[in-house]
Amino acid sequence: AILHKFTRSKIARVAAGARHSLALTEGGDLFSWGGNECGQLGYENKGGRKFVGYPKRIETIRATRIRASAVNSLAVLPSGKVFV
């Protein structure tokens, strides 16, 4: 699996949007990749890149649950707050 190159943790959940995907590890690490036209990957792409072709960890977030829709992503934080 492609995520094995980026993390040794087991993947607990996966969510797919229209042009992007999310993966959540058992430890709460969140990875995103794909289209970022609306900022749905959770981080700013420097240089105007609107597509990330590999899983990139969102380092500022630890999550317990994830969801993805056509143009956004949601992550439930351990505190219960929702990151959109």
Order of alpha helices (4+ residues) and beta strands (2+ residues): beta-beta-beta-beta-beta-beta-beta
